[in-house]
Structures are given as C-alpha cells and as structure tokens.
Amino acid sequence: MAEGARTGPHRQGYAAPRTSGQREGSCGYRAYADTLELAAAYRDLVSRLGAHGGKGLDVEIEVNGLLTYDRAVVTLPPEAAQCNRRVYELADREAPAMPRASVRREAFGKLPAGAPIDVYTLTNPSGIEVRALTYGAILQSIRVPDRDGHADDVVLGYNSLAGYLRNAPYFGAVVGRYASRIAQGTFTLDGRSYRLATNNGPHHLHGGVTGFDKVVWKAEPVQGDSGVAVALAYTSPDGEEGYPGTVAVRVTYTLTDRNELLVDYQASTDRPTPMNLSQHSYFNLAGAGTRDVLGHELEINADRFTPLDATLIPTGVIAPVAGTPFDFRRSTPLGARIEQDDPQLNNADGYDHNFVLNRAGSGLSFAARAIDPTTGRTLEIRTTEPGLQLYSGNFLDGTITGKGGHVYGRRSGLALETQHFPDSPNHRAFPSTILRPGGEYRSRTVFAFGVR
C-alpha cells in the first residue's frame, strides 16, 4: 500500500524504479525529487482508496515506512501524514466484526433430585468456543476452525444432560481422585491399608463408582492470566469412594487469545491421600462423530511406556518404545500399527497405555501432537505431568448416539490424558502421587489448537 521513498543519490545495488510498463505485482518502488512531491503523491494514493470501498481492501506485499534509506529523517511533513486517518476509517468500515473474548452462563438441565446444572461458554477473538458443565467439570463442546475457516465441534459428548446421566464413558470429564486404574481397588499408605470402590472388574477406575466425573461442581467466571476463564470447585469428603481425607479441588479452564485451552488443577487435603487428576476428552479433529480417528497423525514425546497385564494394570516395568507399535516419536497415523499381532495391543484391544514423557525440568514440556490431514486441524499438548495415557476409543461400539445424532462407533475418538502413571500407589518405582497436609497439588496442561 505504501509508496517506497528515498532521497539522496542512488546507492550501489539500488535499481531505479520503473514508472511505466511496470509488471503487475512487483514491489512498485518510486523515487521523488523532494518531500513536497512525495507528500502530493502520498495524498493522491490515499484519496484513491475510497474508490475501493465496498470491494474489500487487502495488503499482501510490504510496508517500508516513511523514512529515508538510512532512517535518518522523516520524509513527509506532519500535515501530509494526517491523511492516514482515511486509511483507518476505510479499514474499520470494511473489516468484518470480530468476536470478542467472553464468558456466559446458561442453564443446561437438572439432576433427578432437582439440582440445576449450568454450562459456561468461553469464546475468544478467533471464534474458538469452549463449553464447560458444572456436572463432572465436563468439557461438553470445543469448536475450532479448520483450514478453510469452518468451525466444528472436536470432542465427543451429548447435547443434553440426560445423555451424560445415562451412558457417558467419561466424555470430557475431569476424572479423580485418581485418574486411571488402581489394582484390586487397594493400596497401603503410611502402614495402613485402604480399600476403594471397584468399578472396572476387580479394579478401581477414574475415582470409582461416583468419581469427580459424576458430582456437581461450584463454578464462577474468573479473570484468567491470559484469557477468559471459569473456575470449578469441589470438596471431596473423607471416605468418599474409600479415599482418606477431605480434599478441596479446583479446576480452572482458561481460553486464551492464542487459541490455547489451559487446564489448571489445584488441591489440598487434611490427611495423606493419593491424588491424580486428568481431563478425559475424546478428540476427533475431523469433527466429532464424522469418522474414526485412525487417520489422525500422532506424535508422542516419549521414549518409554508402561506395559500392561491382561487386566490393564501396569506390570511395573518401564519399557522402551523403540521397535514396538508404541513408537510415536515421529508423527505416525494412529491406525498404522493398531491391528498388529502384539501382546500389548491384544491386552487392550488397541491403545490404552501410559507413556513416560521425556521431560525438561518441572515446567511445561511438549507431550503430544495430533493432526487431522483432512481438515488441517492440529492439537498440541504441553503439560507438567510425567505421563500421558493414550486411549484409542477401543470400547466405543456404536451403541452411543451423541451430539447431532452422530453414532459413536469403534475408535471414533482419541483420548490423550495427561497424568501420573496408573496404579502408582502400588509401585514404588513410579513417581509418587501422595498429597499430604500442608502441601498443594498443582498441575497444568495446555491444549493448543491450530491448522496446517
């Protein structure tokens, strides 16, 4: 848009501008004898912008500024630069209205006993929308654009509360007190044995029969450190599902202007207790329910994983991924090796394994990246957690009809759960998950959305 300008003699390597017959699309540099001639030409250029009103304005080349070659002096008199206001007026008139960052609260239904459930909707200027429920701290919907700007929901779930109450395999929920499995529902802590509720054969899974995914959380919009946010709080009483201690938990969802969803966890306790929280969304970057996720390209930043026994409990071994179907250190389609005759894949009927992340310090580290080639949508995950549970939707079987009437068939969603290792209270070699009085549980995971 701007006319190139320079004064003084030509420098070596400077090509004299073409004033006629200039090829369309070239840089369009022009030289002027003095500042008065430059000012007149600049005013003329701005005045001609009005002819393009209603046709859209675009700038695709470069703006060099109104400076001399050596940046020594300004080359336009101040009064001439006043016509810049016309440029901004035209831009304001032509630019489409951009959505603003916002958070709003609406009713989502009532529990059978009458307790109301709300949904909080977060939006950012890019048009990304995140909907969080006060039931289970569930991420009910995440809408993000594809490479053509078309927005679609990329997580599995239901349109109404009834679906989550009837049959929801942890769709979008915060799971705890302990994400993943604890063998036989038992552990010993400080010399005392505890027995937890069992809800996965003989084992305890995702907090038990009534885990954090099935309780009502108190919510309030808060000012996030980098975007709009909603904070959800729940107090788990001593003895709930067999766990010791009263635990105060807070989960904060923040949607940033950088198209990131920050998930921050905090917890404190009055007695020692295991604590391991995770977000259990099933992602399908092609659009929830549109197709399976076997074509998603997946990268996981892990050299090792924790093999499982036939009941999906870690054996205690930490094994290398090299030479196995669990090597996602380079981007690989999820379905590339999922049907191989491998004992670990056979145990889980696919992927349902914890990966030991390669970490650099105690802060956020890159964990995983998923890409849907058909839409170009990307998801990058960074976390403070030591592990990531990859679940390939093996037990979705077509009996669930979710949002938009979509039937969720086998492997129609992909869970990437940042967490501590499964069954850690029973494995001393695994990182400790014990929260003690006076300490604070803190964890952050970042889900960053984009297109390629």
C-alpha positions as a printed Julia matrix, in Angstrom:
452×3 Matrix{Float64}:
   0.0     0.0     0.0
   2.74    2.45    0.88
   4.81    4.17   -1.76
   8.51    3.42   -1.34
  10.55    6.6    -0.8
  14.2     7.5    -0.69
  16.18   10.71   -1.06
  19.77   11.45   -1.99
  21.92    9.75   -4.62
  21.42    6.13   -5.66
  23.3     3.6    -3.53
  25.14    0.67   -5.04
  22.7    -2.17   -5.74
  19.65    0.1    -5.86
  17.58   -0.41   -9.02
  15.91    2.69  -10.44
  12.12    2.37  -10.19
  10.0     1.7   -13.25
   7.44    4.42  -13.77
   5.7     2.84  -16.75
   5.17   -0.67  -18.03
   5.92   -1.99  -14.56
   5.0    -5.66  -14.1
   1.89   -6.06  -12.01
   2.64   -7.49   -8.57
   6.19   -6.14   -8.36
   7.24   -4.03   -5.42
   6.33   -0.72   -7.06
   9.14    1.47   -5.72
   9.17    5.07   -6.95
  11.6     7.94   -6.36
  10.64   11.6    -5.85
  12.66   14.77   -6.21
  11.77   16.2    -2.81
   9.4    15.86    0.15
   6.75   18.12   -1.39
   6.45   15.87   -4.44
   6.37   12.79   -2.18
   3.63   14.34    0.0
   1.46   15.12   -3.01
   1.83   11.59   -4.36
   1.02   10.09   -0.96
  -2.15   12.19   -0.57
  -3.22   11.13   -4.06
  -2.69    7.46   -3.24
  -4.79    7.67   -0.07
  -7.57    9.53   -1.87
  -7.82    6.73   -4.43
  -8.51    4.18   -1.69
 -12.08    5.45   -1.47
 -12.83    4.0    -4.89
 -12.37    0.54   -3.42
 -14.98    0.99   -0.68
 -17.32   -1.98   -0.54
 -14.91   -4.13   -2.57
 -12.67   -5.16    0.29
  -9.17   -3.96    1.0
  -6.13   -6.18    1.22
  -2.42   -5.68    1.77
  -0.27   -8.57    0.65
   3.13   -7.07   -0.1
   5.12   -4.85    2.27
   5.13   -1.57    4.16
   8.5     0.12    4.38
   7.51    3.18    6.34
   8.03    6.86    5.66
  11.75    7.05    6.32
  14.86    7.76    4.34
  17.16    4.95    3.23
  19.4     5.5     6.26
  16.39    6.09    8.59
  17.81    9.5     9.45
  14.85   11.81    8.96
  11.12   11.59    8.36
  10.4    12.33    4.71
   6.8    13.57    4.94
   5.72   16.84    6.51
   3.46   16.15    9.52
   0.39   17.72    7.93
   0.58   15.33    4.98
   0.55   12.31    7.26
  -2.86   13.37    8.6
  -4.47   11.66    5.61
  -3.54    8.34    7.24
  -6.78    8.73    9.17
  -8.6     7.96    5.92
  -6.85    4.6     5.71
  -8.02    3.59    9.18
 -11.57    4.79    8.52
 -11.76    2.61    5.42
 -10.25   -0.37    7.25
 -12.75   -0.05   10.1
 -15.62    0.14    7.61
 -14.5    -2.84    5.54
 -13.23   -5.22    8.25
 -15.72   -7.87    9.37
 -16.79   -7.76   13.0
 -14.54   -9.99   15.1
 -15.96  -12.0    18.0
 -14.91  -10.75   21.41
 -13.5   -12.78   24.25
 -16.38  -13.55   26.58
 -17.79  -15.96   29.13
 -21.5   -16.54   29.63
 -23.59  -18.8    31.84
 -26.73  -20.7    30.83
 -28.91  -23.48   32.28
 -28.13  -26.96   30.97
 -30.71  -29.03   32.85
 -31.45  -30.52   36.25
 -30.42  -33.69   38.03
 -33.21  -36.11   39.02
 -33.09  -34.7    42.57
 -33.59  -31.2    41.2
 -30.09  -29.73   41.4
 -29.54  -27.32   38.49
 -26.62  -27.81   36.1
 -25.14  -24.86   34.23
 -22.95  -24.53   31.16
 -20.28  -21.82   30.89
 -19.34  -20.82   27.34
 -15.9   -19.3    26.71
 -15.14  -17.63   23.37
 -12.04  -15.9    22.02
 -11.46  -13.43   19.14
 -10.55  -16.29   16.77
 -14.02  -17.76   17.15
 -12.97  -20.75   19.25
 -15.7   -21.77   21.69
 -15.39  -23.97   24.79
 -18.41  -25.12   26.81
 -17.88  -26.44   30.36
 -20.55  -28.03   32.58
 -20.89  -27.84   36.35
 -21.65  -31.58   36.21
 -18.38  -33.51   36.23
 -16.46  -30.36   35.18
 -17.2   -31.74   31.7
 -15.95  -30.09   28.52
 -19.2   -30.53   26.63
 -18.02  -28.91   23.4
 -14.88  -27.42   21.83
 -15.47  -25.71   18.49
 -12.41  -24.82   16.4
 -11.98  -23.8    12.73
 -10.41  -25.95   10.02
  -8.02  -24.76    7.31
 -10.97  -23.22    5.4
 -12.28  -21.38    8.45
 -15.18  -23.8     9.04
 -15.73  -24.36   12.76
 -16.76  -27.74   14.1
 -17.01  -29.49   17.45
 -13.96  -31.71   18.04
 -14.92  -33.58   21.22
 -17.42  -36.37   21.75
 -20.36  -35.87   24.08
 -24.08  -35.12   24.31
 -26.39  -32.21   23.52
 -28.27  -32.61   26.8
 -27.64  -33.55   30.41
 -29.69  -36.74   30.04
 -27.01  -38.35   27.9
 -24.29  -37.78   30.49
 -26.52  -39.23   33.22
 -27.49  -42.28   31.16
 -24.29  -43.51   29.5
 -21.11  -41.48   29.35
 -17.71  -43.19   29.28
 -16.11  -40.13   30.9
 -16.79  -37.91   27.84
 -14.97  -34.62   28.55
 -14.93  -35.11   32.32
 -12.36  -34.37   34.99
 -11.55  -37.78   36.47
 -10.36  -38.33   40.04
  -9.45  -38.56   42.82
  -7.3   -40.96   40.86
  -7.24  -40.99   37.05
  -6.79  -44.46   35.53
  -6.68  -47.75   37.46
  -5.66  -48.88   40.94
  -5.23  -52.65   41.07
  -7.86  -54.54   43.11
  -9.0   -51.18   44.49
  -6.43  -51.39   47.27
  -3.27  -49.59   48.38
  -1.21  -49.12   51.52
  -0.25  -45.68   52.78
   1.88  -44.99   55.87
   1.38  -48.58   57.02
  -2.42  -48.57   56.69
  -4.38  -50.42   54.01
  -7.27  -48.83   52.18
  -9.99  -50.39   50.06
 -11.59  -48.32   47.31
 -14.79  -48.8    45.35
 -14.27  -51.1    42.37
 -15.96  -50.3    39.06
 -13.74  -51.91   36.39
 -13.87  -55.62   37.05
 -11.82  -56.12   40.22
 -10.14  -52.73   39.83
 -10.77  -49.1    40.74
 -11.04  -46.79   37.7
 -11.14  -42.96   37.43
 -12.23  -42.34   41.02
 -14.73  -45.15   41.46
 -18.48  -45.55   41.14
 -19.14  -41.88   41.89
 -15.92  -40.13   40.96
 -15.37  -36.47   40.2
 -17.0   -37.02   36.8
 -20.41  -37.57   38.47
 -20.59  -34.76   41.04
 -21.78  -31.16   40.9
 -19.04  -28.54   40.92
 -19.44  -24.92   42.0
 -18.43  -22.57   39.2
 -17.66  -18.91   38.73
 -16.18  -16.88   35.89
 -12.74  -15.55   36.79
 -10.14  -13.35   35.18
  -7.59  -15.72   33.7
  -3.93  -14.76   33.44
  -4.18  -14.74   29.64
  -7.84  -15.02   28.65
 -11.4   -15.7    29.76
 -11.81  -18.41   32.35
 -14.18  -20.38   34.53
 -13.12  -21.94   37.83
 -14.88  -25.05   39.15
 -14.55  -26.21   42.76
 -15.5   -29.4    44.6
 -14.86  -30.65   48.12
 -14.48  -34.42   48.36
 -15.34  -35.62   51.87
 -13.25  -38.01   53.92
 -14.04  -41.59   52.94
 -15.58  -40.78   49.56
 -15.17  -43.91   47.37
 -12.85  -45.21   50.1
 -10.23  -42.44   49.95
  -8.82  -40.94   53.15
  -9.0   -37.23   53.92
 -11.17  -34.29   52.94
  -9.83  -32.81   49.71
 -10.61  -29.36   48.28
 -10.21  -29.38   44.48
 -10.25  -26.54   41.98
 -10.07  -26.84   38.19
  -9.76  -23.72   36.03
 -10.4   -23.65   32.28
  -8.86  -20.65   30.51
  -9.33  -19.91   26.79
  -6.56  -17.62   25.54
  -6.31  -15.34   22.52
  -3.57  -17.7    21.29
  -6.15  -20.48   20.77
  -4.99  -22.4    23.82
  -7.15  -24.09   26.42
  -5.32  -24.04   29.76
  -6.4   -26.61   32.33
  -5.11  -25.82   35.81
  -5.61  -28.17   38.75
  -5.18  -27.36   42.45
  -5.94  -29.48   45.51
  -5.23  -29.61   49.24
  -6.01  -32.23   51.89
  -6.24  -32.68   55.64
  -4.91  -36.28   55.51
  -2.43  -38.08   53.23
  -4.22  -39.35   50.14
  -3.47  -40.33   46.52
  -4.25  -37.53   44.04
  -4.07  -37.8    40.26
  -6.41  -35.66   38.15
  -6.84  -35.68   34.38
  -9.07  -34.34   31.62
 -10.81  -37.15   29.72
 -11.99  -35.57   26.46
 -12.32  -37.8    23.41
 -10.94  -35.78   20.48
 -11.84  -36.14   16.83
 -10.23  -33.27   14.93
 -12.22  -34.11   11.79
 -15.39  -33.25   13.71
 -16.98  -35.32   16.47
 -18.81  -38.31   15.03
 -17.85  -37.72   11.4
 -15.43  -40.65   11.05
 -12.94  -42.68   13.06
  -9.6   -41.27   14.2
  -7.31  -43.91   12.71
  -6.08  -41.42   10.09
  -5.05  -38.87   12.71
  -1.28  -38.38   12.66
   0.09  -38.67   16.18
   3.39  -37.74   17.8
   4.16  -38.53   21.44
   7.3   -37.25   23.14
   8.17  -40.46   24.95
  10.99  -42.98   24.68
   9.32  -45.38   27.13
   5.92  -46.69   28.18
   4.43  -48.86   30.94
   3.27  -52.28   29.66
   0.01  -53.78   30.99
  -1.13  -57.18   32.13
  -4.26  -58.81   30.7
  -6.48  -56.81   33.1
  -4.89  -53.47   32.04
  -2.84  -52.96   35.2
   0.82  -51.88   34.77
   3.28  -54.71   35.29
   5.74  -52.32   36.96
   8.16  -52.5    34.03
   9.14  -49.33   32.17
   9.91  -50.46   28.62
  11.38  -48.72   25.55
   9.03  -47.88   22.69
  11.73  -48.45   20.05
  10.86  -51.29   17.73
   7.28  -51.56   19.03
   3.86  -50.3    17.85
   4.15  -47.74   20.68
   6.86  -45.69   18.99
   5.19  -42.37   18.13
   8.34  -40.3    18.43
   7.81  -39.42   14.79
   4.38  -38.43   13.53
   2.56  -41.64   12.56
  -1.09  -42.38   11.72
  -2.84  -43.79   14.77
  -4.09  -46.76   12.76
  -0.77  -47.62   11.13
   0.08  -50.43   13.59
  -3.01  -50.74   15.78
  -4.02  -54.11   14.26
  -0.6   -55.7    14.62
  -0.43  -59.01   16.49
   1.31  -57.53   19.52
   0.72  -58.81   23.08
   0.25  -55.31   24.47
  -2.19  -54.28   21.75
  -4.03  -57.56   22.27
  -4.35  -56.94   26.02
  -6.05  -53.58   25.48
  -7.71  -54.28   22.11
  -5.69  -51.33   20.83
  -4.02  -48.48   22.7
  -4.86  -47.86   26.35
  -1.35  -47.28   27.64
   0.63  -44.79   29.68
   3.64  -43.16   28.02
   6.56  -41.92   30.12
   7.09  -38.41   28.78
  10.53  -37.01   28.03
  10.63  -34.0    30.31
  12.89  -30.98   30.58
  12.63  -29.66   34.14
   9.49  -29.26   36.22
   7.64  -26.79   33.99
   5.56  -27.3    30.88
   7.01  -29.77   28.39
   5.83  -30.85   24.97
   3.84  -34.07   25.32
   1.98  -34.84   22.09
   0.69  -33.51   18.79
  -2.28  -34.76   16.75
  -3.12  -33.69   13.2
  -6.16  -34.48   11.07
  -4.96  -34.35    7.44
  -8.48  -33.98    6.04
  -9.32  -30.7     7.82
  -5.83  -29.49    8.73
  -6.8   -29.11   12.39
  -3.96  -29.64   14.85
  -3.8   -30.2    18.58
  -0.57  -29.75   20.54
  -0.38  -30.72   24.19
   2.08  -29.42   26.79
   1.96  -30.47   30.41
   3.66  -30.52   33.79
   2.64  -34.17   34.24
   5.08  -37.09   33.88
   2.78  -39.32   31.83
   0.24  -39.39   29.03
  -2.42  -42.06   28.64
  -3.25  -42.82   25.01
  -6.69  -44.37   24.56
  -7.91  -45.14   21.05
 -11.63  -45.49   21.8
 -11.49  -49.28   21.66
 -14.69  -49.85   23.62
 -16.92  -47.45   21.7
 -19.16  -49.88   19.87
 -21.88  -47.93   18.06
 -24.41  -48.12   20.88
 -24.0   -44.45   21.85
 -25.7   -41.69   19.87
 -24.14  -38.37   20.73
 -24.26  -34.75   19.64
 -26.01  -34.03   16.37
 -27.33  -37.58   16.17
 -23.86  -38.95   15.47
 -23.33  -42.59   16.34
 -20.02  -43.11   18.1
 -18.53  -46.24   16.59
 -15.31  -48.01   17.42
 -12.32  -45.67   17.56
 -14.35  -42.57   16.79
 -12.49  -40.65   19.49
  -8.95  -40.33   20.82
  -8.16  -39.6    24.47
  -4.81  -38.05   25.4
  -4.89  -37.89   29.19
  -2.01  -36.09   30.89
  -1.49  -37.68   34.3
   0.7   -39.62   36.7
   1.15  -43.31   36.0
  -1.69  -45.8    36.59
  -1.54  -47.77   39.87
   1.3   -45.6    41.2
   0.3   -46.12   44.88
   1.28  -49.77   44.4
   4.57  -49.19   42.55
   7.43  -47.54   44.43
   9.41  -47.09   41.2
   6.68  -44.84   39.76
   6.52  -41.11   40.62
   4.66  -40.58   43.88
   1.05  -39.4    43.78
   0.6   -38.89   47.52
  -0.7   -35.48   48.59
  -0.06  -34.59   52.24
  -1.45  -31.92   54.58
   0.34  -28.62   54.14
   1.25  -29.49   50.58
  -0.56  -28.41   47.43
  -1.36  -30.38   44.33
  -0.69  -28.23   41.26
  -0.75  -29.27   37.63
  -1.22  -27.57   34.28
  -1.98  -28.92   30.82
  -2.22  -26.79   27.67
  -4.29  -27.86   24.67
  -3.22  -25.62   21.77
  -5.37  -25.68   18.61
  -4.25  -24.68   15.12
  -4.39  -25.58   11.44
  -1.88  -26.88    8.94
